């Protein structure tokens, strides 16, 4: 089970995610309670080993701006939320970067198709709400068969095993589910989430 812990903003939270066994960490570089500056993200990279993928997260920024900001932070992975196009995917790859393309369950059917992104992320219809949703509803989507994709939205240590199994997810992404308060990570929750997600893969 691939596990990404998103919205990290302190060396301590990065260290906890890495030590717990996360495969990727996300740094939010768009307007958010979890936002960090490119220079802050660059300094946090010191705690990320080569075995873990650091990802720059954006919402509605034009793709060219996202690429420039990610480069300033020293990041090679970009996660794009918001209305995107196949041309955006090509632009990211032409820049020599890798892409996580995020869609919501309310997206048009074509958006679930393979546009050439490195990973697809499927979020709740209302991203960032922290509320669980009908995870099993994505299990039968033909466009996802045989692909690597991440489940997000309302996940926490207590439900990640059941949710990921119901969705047939390849990986999971968490942010609010490992927080003590909005934008403030809880180190024990990070550890518990990663261990719970990895435990499902070991069953």
N, C-alpha and C positions, 0 to 999 in steps of 0.2 A: 504494500500500500504506500503510494507516494503521498507525502504529507508536506503541505506548505503552511507556514505560520505567517500571517500578514499583519501589517500595521506596526511593525517593530520600530522603536525609536530610542532605545537605550542599549548600551553595551551589555547590561545585565540580561535583558530580554533576549538579545541575540544569542548570548552565551547559553542561556537556558534552552532555547529552541535547538541549537546545534548539539548541545550535550544530550538532549533527550532523543535525538535521532531524526530531526526534521530533514527533509530532502531539499527544501527551498525556504527562503525567507523573503518577505515582501516589505519594501519601503515605499510608503505613500508619498508621491511627489505632486499631488494635486490637492485642491482645497478640501480639507478634512480635519476632524479633531485629531487625526493621527499623522498629520503632515510633518515631514522633515524637509530640510533644505538639501539641495544637492551636496553641499559641503558636509552636512551632518551625515548624509547617507554614505559619502565617501569615507568618513572616519569610522562609521559602523562596519564597513567592509573589512576592516582589520580583524574583526572577530569571526569572519566567515571563511571556513576552509574551502579548498578547491572542490571538495566532494559535495558541497552544498551550493545550490544555485540562488544567487541574490537577484531579485526581480524588482524593477521600477514600475510602480502602479500609477496609472493615469485614468482620468474619466473622459472629459469632453475635449481635451486639448487636440488641436490639429496634429496629425501624426508627425509632421516635420518638427514641431515644437517638442513633442514627447521624446523624439530621438535625440534632439540637441540637449535637453535637460538630462536624459539618462546618460549621455556621453559625459556631461559635466560631472556627473556623480560617479563615473567609472563603472557603469552597469551595462551589461550586454543583453540582458533579458528585459523585455517590455511587456507589461500587461495593460491592455486597452479595454476600457469600458466605454459605453455610449454607442451612438450610431456609427458603425464602421462599414467599410467596403472591402471588396477583394483587392482593390488597388492599394488600400492601406497596408494589407498583409504583404503585398509585393514590395512596397516602399520600405517596410521594416527589414525585410530580407535583403533588399538591395543595399541597405546601409550596413549589412554584415551583422545584424542583430537577430535575436530569437524572439518569438512572439507567443504570449498567452492571450487569446482573444476571448473576452468575457461576453456572454449573452445571458439574458434572463429567460425564465420560463414563459414569459409573455411575448417573446420574440417571434418574428415571422419564421415559418418553417425553413426557408432557405438559409437562415442564419445558423441553423444547426448543422448544415452540410460542411464538408471539408473544404475550406477556402485556402488550404495550404499552411495554416498556422501550425506551430510546433505543439501547442496544447490548446484545447478548448476548455473554458471554465463555464459551468452552468450554475447560475445564481437564482435565488428566489425572485419572484416577480417584482418585489420591492427590495432591491439590494440594500444592505446595511441595516435592515430592520432588526436583525438578530432573532427573527421569529422562524420557527421550523415550518416546513411546508410538505407537500405530498411528494416525497423523494421517489417513491415507486413510479410516479408518473413519467419519469424519463427513461425507465428501464427498457421500454419497448420501442423507443424512437429508432427507426431504421438507420438514420444518419449517424448514430453513435456506435453501431456495431463494429467491433474490431479496432476501435480507435482509443487513444489515450486521452482521457478527459478528467477534469476535476469537478467535484461536487462542492458547492458552497451555499451558505445561507442558513443561519440558525443552528449550526453545528456546535456541539460541545462534547466533553468527554463522556457524558452520560448517554448520548444518542448517536455518536459517530459510527459505532459498529453497525447498529441496526439501520441507520440511514444509508450508509455506503453499500451495505448488502442489498437493501431494497432497490437502490438505484442502479446496481451493478457498476458502481463507479470504479475507475482505475486509481483515482487519487482524491484527496480532500483538501480543502482550503479553509482556514479559520482565522477570524480576527476578533469580533466582539465576544465570541464564546470563550475566550481566554483572557478576559479583562476583568479587573476589579471595579473599574468605572470607565466611563466613556473615554477611550484613548489611552487608558492606563493599564498596561499588561500585568497580569497576576502570574508570577513565576510558577507557582504550584499548579495553576490551571494549564499553563503551557505544557508542563511536564506530563500531567495527567492526560491531556488530549493526545499528545503524540504517542504516548505509550498505549492508550486505548485503541487508536487507529492502527498502530503497528500490530497489536495483539490480534486484531481481526484477520490480518493477512497471514498470521502464523497458524490460524485454526485450520 
